[in-house]
Amino acid sequence: MPDALDLSVMGDSGVPLPQRAWRLSGRGDGPSVHLQAGLHADEIAGMHVLHTLLPRLREARVSGRLAGTVTVVPQANPLGLAQFRHGRLLGRFHDATSRNFNRHFHESIAAEHAPTTFAAWQKALFALARESQIVLDLHTDSDALPYLYVHESFWPEARDLAAALRAEVAIVWGDDDDGAFEGAVVAQGQREPHSSLRLAATIELRGQSDVSDALAQRDADGFYRFLCARGVIDEPVARTDWAGEAVPIAHMETIFAPVSGVLVYTCELGERVEQGAPIARIVARPGDPLSEVVLRAPQSGRVVTRNRDRLIAQGDVALKLTGSQPSFNWRGGALDP
């Protein structure tokens, strides 16, 4: 295809791996956009969304309605895609370095010579996005409502993105010491005095099992409406109000499993719970009724995510809740590893 970029990164075995990407150039009078999915290679929904959206972007370009340039990277992580083990894709952490694929971008970008395949891949991926004015990174949580992360400098202007995608929660953050991709993009925009960065956001497209044609079409339509509203595509769209909930990241409650065992939820996604209410329990030793540990809401809020695995290890994330005040456990940085 003429839009395809001929790119590759070096795999851990020393064999080059293709980095599939497309760049659609419009007239040049609209914003430049970078869309990517699968940074965590086992988060599939965004891959299907961009696969669904790409033909519509091509149609806009062919018809002369594409004002900006759009780069699309449906599978951003060839290193992670190569990590099938025992019939399962292990795409969150890099085997060779044990690093989370969505951390340490600031270190990799700053390195003059990438010391690992991990760092080289991060530098190459960041290079695809660094000149874009709008950068959207598509992820999924374990089992979740649709929600997004957005830097405080872009809020509340990014309500249009939340509305277009029908996100139920926007988590607004201010500092990133972990080197996530979005954080690295924002940091570059803040460092460079003539930066034209207009928005960088991470979109969580529900849970890892929420992959279907219907959801992909719904989300692709949402991204298309957003691009039209932002002047990337010449097509009138109706303005949509957003009725979701914006929460400072420090107010989010991340509840970790205090013990290992069978995880049983007593609340549903999206449910509002009161402080102290039971929200789940862990049966640490099935057969022993005294081994049950009840998890309670640290403050009143709404259930945003749950763990899709029902056998949980001690220290794993069990739930995330919104809150109306800072969490006692908040220490800065990302919500979880």
C-alpha positions in Angstrom: 0.0 0.0 0.0 1.4 3.5 -0.8 0.6 4.8 2.7 2.7 2.0 4.4 5.9 3.0 6.1 8.7 0.4 5.6 9.9 0.1 9.2 11.4 -2.6 11.4 13.0 -3.0 14.8 15.5 -5.6 15.9 14.0 -8.5 17.8 15.5 -10.1 20.9 16.7 -13.0 18.8 18.6 -10.7 16.4 16.0 -11.0 13.6 14.3 -7.8 12.4 10.6 -7.5 13.2 8.3 -5.5 11.0 6.8 -2.3 12.6 3.6 -1.9 10.7 2.6 1.8 10.3 0.7 3.9 7.8 1.0 7.7 7.2 -1.8 9.4 5.3 -0.8 12.9 4.1 -3.6 15.4 3.7 -3.6 18.9 2.3 -1.4 20.2 5.1 -3.7 22.8 6.5 -4.9 20.7 9.4 -3.3 19.2 12.6 -0.9 16.2 12.4 -2.1 13.2 14.4 -0.5 10.0 15.7 -2.7 7.1 16.6 -1.3 3.9 18.0 -2.5 0.7 19.7 -1.0 -2.4 21.3 1.8 -0.7 23.1 1.1 -3.4 25.6 0.9 -6.2 23.0 -1.7 -8.2 24.8 -4.2 -5.3 24.7 -6.0 -6.1 21.5 -9.1 -3.9 21.2 -7.3 -0.8 19.9 -5.7 -2.8 17.1 -9.2 -3.7 15.8 -10.4 -0.1 16.2 -7.6 1.3 14.1 -8.0 -1.5 11.6 -11.7 -0.4 11.3 -10.8 3.3 11.2 -8.0 3.2 8.6 -10.2 2.7 5.5 -12.3 5.6 6.4 -9.2 7.8 6.8 -8.1 6.7 3.3 -11.5 7.6 1.9 -11.3 11.1 3.4 -7.8 11.6 1.8 -8.9 10.3 -1.6 -11.9 12.7 -1.5 -9.7 15.6 -0.6 -11.3 16.0 2.9 -8.2 15.1 4.8 -6.7 18.4 6.0 -4.0 17.0 8.3 -1.5 14.1 8.3 -2.5 11.0 10.2 0.0 8.3 11.3 -1.6 5.0 12.3 0.3 2.3 14.1 -2.2 -0.5 14.9 0.4 -2.9 16.5 2.9 -0.7 18.1 4.9 -3.4 19.9 6.5 -6.1 17.7 8.7 -7.2 20.6 5.7 -8.0 22.7 3.9 -9.7 19.9 6.8 -12.2 19.7 6.3 -13.3 23.3 3.9 -16.2 23.0 4.5 -18.6 25.9 2.5 -21.8 26.5 -0.4 -20.6 24.3 -0.7 -17.1 25.8 0.6 -13.8 24.7 2.7 -12.1 27.5 2.7 -8.6 26.2 2.9 -6.3 29.2 6.5 -6.9 30.2 9.6 -7.3 28.1 11.1 -10.8 28.6 14.7 -9.8 28.2 14.7 -6.8 30.6 11.5 -7.5 32.7 10.5 -3.9 32.0 6.9 -2.7 31.5 6.6 -1.8 27.8 4.9 1.5 28.8 7.5 2.7 31.2 11.1 4.1 30.8 10.5 6.0 27.5 12.3 9.1 29.0 15.4 7.0 29.5 15.3 5.4 26.1 14.8 8.7 24.3 17.6 10.4 26.2 20.1 7.6 25.4 22.4 8.5 22.5 22.9 4.8 21.7 20.1 2.4 22.7 21.7 -0.3 24.9 18.9 -2.9 24.5 16.3 -3.9 21.9 13.7 -2.5 24.3 15.3 1.0 24.3 15.8 0.9 20.5 12.1 0.0 19.9 11.0 2.8 22.3 13.2 5.3 20.5 11.8 4.2 17.1 8.2 4.3 18.2 8.6 7.7 19.8 10.2 9.1 16.6 7.0 8.3 14.7 5.0 10.4 17.1 7.3 13.3 18.1 6.3 15.8 15.4 2.5 15.2 15.8 0.2 17.8 17.3 -2.3 15.2 18.6 -1.1 11.9 20.0 -3.5 9.2 21.1 -2.4 6.0 22.7 -5.0 3.2 22.7 -4.9 0.7 25.6 -7.3 -1.6 27.5 -7.5 -2.4 31.2 -8.2 -5.8 32.6 -11.9 -5.4 33.0 -13.1 -1.8 32.9 -15.3 1.0 31.9 -14.1 3.1 28.9 -11.9 5.8 30.4 -8.9 8.0 29.6 -5.8 9.6 31.1 -5.1 13.2 30.1 -2.6 15.7 31.3 -4.0 18.7 33.3 -2.7 21.1 30.7 -5.2 19.7 28.1 -8.1 19.6 30.5 -11.0 20.6 30.2 -10.4 21.1 26.4 -10.1 17.3 26.0 -13.7 16.9 27.0 -14.4 16.7 23.3 -12.4 13.5 23.1 -14.1 12.0 26.1 -17.5 12.9 24.6 -16.7 11.5 21.2 -15.6 8.2 22.7 -18.3 8.1 25.3 -15.7 7.6 28.0 -17.2 7.4 31.5 -14.2 8.7 33.4 -11.3 11.0 32.7 -8.3 10.7 35.0 -6.4 14.0 35.0 -2.7 13.8 35.9 0.1 16.3 36.4 3.4 14.5 37.0 4.9 11.4 35.5 8.1 9.9 36.9 7.6 6.5 35.3 8.3 7.4 31.7 5.0 6.3 30.1 4.6 7.0 26.4 2.1 9.8 27.0 4.2 11.3 29.7 7.2 11.4 27.4 5.2 13.1 24.7 3.9 15.7 27.2 7.4 16.3 28.6 8.8 16.9 25.1 6.0 19.4 24.4 6.8 21.2 27.6 10.6 21.3 27.0 10.4 22.6 23.5 9.4 26.3 23.4 7.9 26.2 19.9 6.1 22.9 20.4 2.7 22.7 18.7 1.4 19.8 20.8 -2.3 20.2 21.2 -3.3 17.0 23.0 -1.7 13.8 24.2 -4.0 11.2 25.9 -4.1 7.5 26.8 -7.5 5.9 26.0 -8.5 2.7 27.9 -11.0 0.9 25.6 -12.7 -1.1 28.4 -11.3 -4.6 29.2 -9.0 -7.0 27.4 -11.9 -9.3 26.4 -14.0 -6.5 24.9 -13.1 -7.1 21.3 -15.9 -7.2 18.8 -16.9 -5.6 15.5 -19.7 -3.7 17.2 -17.4 -2.1 19.7 -14.6 -1.4 17.2 -17.1 0.4 14.9 -18.5 2.4 17.8 -15.0 3.5 18.8 -13.8 4.1 15.3 -16.8 6.3 14.7 -15.9 8.2 17.9 -12.3 8.8 16.8 -13.5 9.9 13.4 -15.9 12.4 15.0 -13.2 13.7 17.2 -10.8 14.2 14.2 -13.5 16.0 12.3 -14.2 18.3 15.2 -10.5 19.1 15.6 -10.1 20.1 11.9 -8.2 17.0 10.8 -11.0 16.0 8.4 -13.4 18.4 6.6 -16.7 17.0 7.7 -19.3 18.7 9.9 -20.2 16.9 13.1 -22.6 17.7 15.8 -21.1 18.8 19.1 -21.7 16.3 21.9 -21.7 17.2 25.6 -19.8 15.0 28.0 -21.6 13.7 31.0 -18.8 11.7 32.5 -16.7 12.2 35.6 -13.3 13.9 35.7 -11.1 12.8 38.6 -7.6 14.0 39.6 -5.3 10.9 39.6 -4.5 11.4 43.2 -8.1 10.8 44.1 -8.2 7.4 42.4 -8.2 4.4 44.8 -6.2 1.4 43.6 -7.0 -1.6 45.8 -4.4 -4.4 45.9 -5.0 -7.9 47.0 -3.7 -8.4 50.6 -3.5 -12.2 50.1 -3.6 -14.7 47.3 -6.7 -16.7 46.6 -10.1 -16.9 44.8 -11.4 -13.4 44.0 -15.1 -12.9 44.3 -16.6 -9.5 43.5 -19.7 -8.1 45.3 -19.9 -5.0 43.1 -20.3 -4.4 39.3 -18.4 -2.2 37.0 -19.7 1.4 37.1 -21.4 0.8 40.4 -21.2 3.5 43.0 -20.2 2.3 46.5 -20.1 4.0 49.9 -17.0 4.3 52.1 -16.5 1.1 54.0 -18.9 -1.0 51.8 -17.7 -4.5 51.0 -16.7 -4.6 47.3 -15.0 -8.0 47.0 -13.6 -10.9 49.1 -10.7 -13.2 48.6 -11.0 -16.9 49.7 -7.4 -17.5 50.6 -7.8 -21.2 51.5 -10.9 -22.7 49.9 -12.5 -25.0 52.4 -11.5 -22.8 55.4 -14.3 -20.2 56.1 -11.9 -18.3 58.3 -9.6 -17.6 55.4 -12.0 -15.2 53.7 -10.7 -11.6 53.5 -13.2 -8.8 52.7 -12.1 -5.8 50.6 -13.9 -2.6 51.5 -14.1 0.8 49.7 -11.6 3.2 51.3 -13.9 6.1 50.3 -17.1 6.6 48.4 -16.7 6.3 44.6 -17.4 4.5 41.4 -15.9 1.2 40.3 -13.8 1.9 37.2 -11.8 -1.4 36.8 -11.8 -4.9 38.1 -9.3 -7.8 37.6 -10.6 -10.2 35.0 -8.6 -13.1 36.6 -10.5 -14.7 39.4 -7.4 -16.4 41.0 -5.4 -13.4 42.2 -1.9 -13.2 43.6 -1.0 -11.1 46.6 -0.2 -7.6 45.5 -2.1 -7.7 42.3 -4.6 -5.0 41.5 -8.1 -6.0 42.5 -10.1 -2.8 41.7 -9.8 0.9 41.0 -12.3 3.3 42.2 -12.9 7.0 41.7 -12.8 9.2 44.8 -13.7 12.7 45.9 -10.5 13.3 47.9 -6.9 12.3 47.7 -6.2 8.6 48.4 -4.3 7.8 51.6 -2.1 5.5 49.5 -1.3 8.0 46.8 2.4 8.3 46.2 2.5 9.8 42.7 3.3 8.2 39.4 1.2 5.6 37.6 -1.7 3.8 39.2 -0.2 0.4 39.0 3.0 -1.3 37.7 
